[in-house]
């Protein structure tokens, strides 16, 4: 097992390097001179040259990349063009907001998805199965930013009976934890749909197997057959999806945060793109992707722990 | 189905296995009601995209402030927006944009992804390692983030959104096609055509590609759904088509300011996105069931 973990860790390194090269190259894909962009449009050629010198933009690209990575490893992601503050500080202030939002959205998605998927599988081809799967299909096809707007429309600015805390959307959350409810529903619904579909098909596959028939033939109650025998094995493939969903939520938070005015990494990224603050864009994209790679690593390891039959070699 | 007399059947040449397989696929697809509905909807949307603008007389960008923010009525089916533009007309004109972005981006991502997947699976070795690790890197950007990063450097425009969403779709195709190629490559008939002296290009295009086509077709359909969602998300964030283009995501973004007094501004473009994505999703699901009967329960 430890051999597997070490090998999996080593496999992560080229991916992280690849991600960092791609993020580093973003700066060079921008039409125009990076130094000019950082200096601003009205800057004198002298200032531009100074910035170029300071940032080492005259060096060959590989040297620049190595310098960039040296800084990244030390936690230095450069400075924001607009505020002048270190990118790392800007991210630190918002990192947990996004992680927290994604985490709660994952919990909601798993909770709803598992219940819906199990009901659907146990009662397959009945009306409840068809209804659940139709809802899941809608959940899958709905842009979450639109769903978020609809939630605001229905709950926050709609009826008078709605609790006051849900109406305080403009301030994001922080003062009142209950304000997180609508953003979490917005972000988590699509994931719940995916998990429901996955759980259903995984359960159906397991239920069709011989050992389940044996368990039934032995006269076990249906409850025990489903929850003790089938579910345990059916959940294994679902775990992979849960990990991917959490990662997807980190990316999806960009839209949710922008709708609910939540001051997280996603909103930081969008604001930075709008103001062409590229060091911030690079920083947030790098941090979110690294986090995603790390989550995937954990998922792979837990998958392996849970499913000893599978040899990932 | 037309019943044939034994004599007619006798006189007819037996159709090839490929034609038989195609017939079987078609029969299974028609049986799947959801897929038929999805397919019909897609056809309807494509026709609306092409022909719709000829049937709507109003200019989608014609502003008339005196009738701004009107609720749906007989005259303006979906109401009017903050500039007094007819939302129904804008939605019809936006259909072509949505379809264009969906099809073109997936065609781009599919072409590159399928090419990379096939050569990766067929040649193996270092080429395979390099291509697949690159795909891993692209997959390390969760959700919309990769497309977002690409558009942020290229600048927001419809073409750039197509490129960004296209790149975003490459890894999905490459991975699936590589897997299928690997399983086909080891089959005996490939050894046979190799022994006959067929070139790599011929083997890939004539013998491997037709046999990995099923997962590609399913993936193409499902990816269009994802592409439409991603592109509208980018437009919603102000990184896609620029106003006054009647792109649905951009319409949602513009409309959200007036949500309190005129919720129809966000209601209709959103419903249209859901319908288009839903159509591609159910058609893709149906295709998968029909193309791979083993998977159907």
HADDOCK unambig.tbl for C-alpha pairs under 7 A between the chains (distance, minus, plus):
assign (segid A and resid 15 and name CA) (segid B and resid 133 and name CA) 6.92 0.50 0.50
assign (segid A and resid 15 and name CA) (segid B and resid 136 and name CA) 6.49 0.50 0.50
assign (segid A and resid 15 and name CA) (segid B and resid 137 and name CA) 5.25 0.50 0.50
assign (segid A and resid 18 and name CA) (segid B and resid 137 and name CA) 5.68 0.50 0.50
assign (segid A and resid 19 and name CA) (segid B and resid 137 and name CA) 5.55 0.50 0.50
assign (segid A and resid 26 and name CA) (segid B and resid 153 and name CA) 6.50 0.50 0.50
assign (segid A and resid 29 and name CA) (segid B and resid 153 and name CA) 6.10 0.50 0.50
assign (segid A and resid 30 and name CA) (segid B and resid 153 and name CA) 4.71 0.50 0.50
assign (segid A and resid 30 and name CA) (segid B and resid 154 and name CA) 6.14 0.50 0.50
assign (segid A and resid 138 and name CA) (segid B and resid 278 and name CA) 6.74 0.50 0.50
assign (segid A and resid 141 and name CA) (segid B and resid 274 and name CA) 5.46 0.50 0.50
assign (segid A and resid 141 and name CA) (segid B and resid 277 and name CA) 5.25 0.50 0.50
assign (segid A and resid 141 and name CA) (segid B and resid 278 and name CA) 5.16 0.50 0.50
assign (segid A and resid 142 and name CA) (segid B and resid 274 and name CA) 5.09 0.50 0.50
assign (segid A and resid 143 and name CA) (segid B and resid 229 and name CA) 5.95 0.50 0.50
assign (segid A and resid 146 and name CA) (segid B and resid 270 and name CA) 5.95 0.50 0.50
assign (segid A and resid 157 and name CA) (segid B and resid 260 and name CA) 6.83 0.50 0.50
assign (segid A and resid 247 and name CA) (segid B and resid 142 and name CA) 5.71 0.50 0.50
assign (segid A and resid 248 and name CA) (segid B and resid 142 and name CA) 4.95 0.50 0.50
assign (segid A and resid 248 and name CA) (segid B and resid 143 and name CA) 4.88 0.50 0.50
assign (segid A and resid 250 and name CA) (segid B and resid 142 and name CA) 6.94 0.50 0.50
assign (segid A and resid 251 and name CA) (segid B and resid 142 and name CA) 5.11 0.50 0.50
assign (segid A and resid 251 and name CA) (segid B and resid 143 and name CA) 4.97 0.50 0.50
assign (segid A and resid 251 and name CA) (segid B and resid 144 and name CA) 5.86 0.50 0.50
assign (segid A and resid 251 and name CA) (segid B and resid 145 and name CA) 5.43 0.50 0.50
assign (segid A and resid 252 and name CA) (segid B and resid 143 and name CA) 6.09 0.50 0.50
assign (segid A and resid 252 and name CA) (segid B and resid 144 and name CA) 6.48 0.50 0.50
assign (segid A and resid 273 and name CA) (segid B and resid 152 and name CA) 5.84 0.50 0.50
assign (segid A and resid 289 and name CA) (segid B and resid 140 and name CA) 5.66 0.50 0.50
assign (segid A and resid 289 and name CA) (segid B and resid 141 and name CA) 5.05 0.50 0.50
assign (segid A and resid 289 and name CA) (segid B and resid 142 and name CA) 6.61 0.50 0.50
assign (segid A and resid 292 and name CA) (segid B and resid 140 and name CA) 6.54 0.50 0.50
assign (segid A and resid 292 and name CA) (segid B and resid 142 and name CA) 6.75 0.50 0.50
assign (segid A and resid 293 and name CA) (segid B and resid 140 and name CA) 5.94 0.50 0.50
